[in-house]
Amino acid sequence: MDKKKASSSAWRALGLVTNIGITLAASVLIGYYMGYYLDRLIFHKTGYWLTLVFSLFGIAAGFRGVFRMINRTLGNGNGNGNGNGNGNGGNKE
């Protein structure tokens, strides 16, 4: 039974690592292409500011998603960022 549990744990860890990579890559690419499209639409191929801003938003969103995913996997709450795991914004209701 222990060998089966260890194998399951290894697959779970592999799945988590894969999901982290996909989440980061997808969020950065989505942010980049949103900014690129808006730059072309608004500034007509002369600006790159929205590409930069939306790329940074994508990076931040990716790390936020990874942080929440890891918290959920480790069982430290539901990943909402308040640390108490009850999902009501820190209120003790």
Order of alpha helices (4+ residues) and beta strands (2+ residues): alpha-alpha
